[in-house]
Amino acid sequence: MAQLLKGAPVAEAIDARTAADVARLSQMGVTPKLAILRVGDKDSDLSYERGVSKRCAKLGVQVEVLALPADVQQDALMREISALNEDATVHGVLMFRPLPRHLDQRAADAALAPAKDVDGITAGSLAGVFMGTGEGYTPCTAQACMEILAHYGIETVGKRAVVLGRSLVVGRPVACLLMAANATVTICHTKTPDPAVIAREADILICATGRMESVGADYVAPDAVVLDVGISWNADKGKLCGDADFDAIEPLCAAITPVPGGVGAVTNSVLVSHVVQAALATLG
Amino acid sequence: MAQLLKGAPVAEAIDARTAADVARLSQMGVTPKLAILRVGDKDSDLSYERGVSKRCAKLGVQVEVLALPADVQQDALMREISALNEDATVHGVLMFRPLPRHLDQRAADAALAPAKDVDGITAGSLAGVFMGTGEGYTPCTAQACMEILAHYGIETVGKRAVVLGRSLVVGRPVACLLMAANATVTICHTKTPDPAVIAREADILICATGRMESVGADYVAPDAVVLDVGISWNADKGKLCGDADFDAIEPLCAAITPVPGGVGAVTNSVLVSHVVQAALATLG
């Protein structure tokens, strides 16, 4: 039976550090503030918004939600981003993505001030991850994976890591972070003919395919540590499921994150920690 | 016996496209111009300078060499970079690296105008490579590898590629480019315990270890295509050698680039093509 890598203790440890930073800021008269920019009212966005708002409230971080209609035009969206950039009381901005299809996502991402890019979506933040300079903010889910590995004392140096999925939100940044932590990293994607064969070589397997339960028993070696970043509603089973087929994999691997309660439980804590870091950074 | 992937025919094909662009620019009264910024007079820099200058002259691209003393101070260097940024007659800047140790390389890199970053050293160019947006300019040696694969019709889709070395000059960017070309990519580095075992799985093997003849016979499978980006003077053998042990590998693999006359022979052509692209970009 695999070790269950629960997210809650990792989140608590991050939150404790964040709370200490918030207390320092409070002594200096600064209340960190996150602006959430939401277009439309998709269920998944609203659920994410509730989770982040709750975490912020617990830690003394203010939240301002800017909800724009689903049919908002690009120029109006850009004006809102610009206003958030200029608002000195806002330290970080979380823009829910993907935006509706009629909007230019790339232009919106690029418009965000790098200093407020707490979700790691700008070219500056992604260059920082790629170059390993530490500039900008790391995409939260990718960083959450690394926080889990560190918290549970899972060695990365010299280990084989396989990342399933090459998105800019998770796959590519987590590959960079794993390599910076001296793992030997392979990224598999939809054009990889034999992902299971490659995945079986992994000491650390990151499931970020974006397809529910697409990672089966044939993907894991007995010593593998499996981190599952997916989260989808499985109508057949009537529950939330990850990108890994948990029931099939769990008996076979060394350790695995549950869904829910794994990587996703850490992501919000990482985001809020970034907001507080951004507030600290404004103090110079 | 392996197919020899010579750089010269690849360079010629790139140069032909560049020459056509230069002719177009000439009709519009524009002469593309590269500024070379050199600190000190290291042999390797001078040799690179001669190669680039010759290629530029052949193609009708002007070259201006700015040679600063080896003990130049940071502020003077930054002023020169700033002046090159502002000089409208200069379309691209090649700064030889690494700079002497007393200088802040990262600050110098960051100071260069992204539009003139024909060598792909700024965060903007590297973010473009990482994100696959096509913004900025790809580091020339990494692009040279891709040009060779394309020229010789070597399939990348669904193939295993192993990159030996994780530098920002070659290893990391070429890994991004190979992944963008739908290869499944693994990066090995100095902390990889068993690089030869991993390399033997490669259909395409990029040797960018930075250590002469460090890639031996045990690194290649019979079907492997080997690209060698290294170039060092081998005093014992009295000749230039790559990062691969050519004599040991060549009888075992399917195709291999020679050193000299392989990847290095393509890099200058890529650089000059970037200068001309930068000149075209100024026309809007």
Interface residues (C-beta under 8 A of the other chain):
Chain A: R106 A123 G124 L126 A127 G128 V129 F130 M131 T133 E135 V157 G158 R166 L168 R172 C176 M179 N182 T184 V185 T186 I187 C188 H189 K191 T192 P193 I198
Chain B: R106 A123 G124 L126 A127 G128 V129 F130 M131 T133 E135 V157 G158 R166 L168 R172 C176 M179 N182 T184 V185 T186 I187 C188 H189 K191 T192 P193 I198
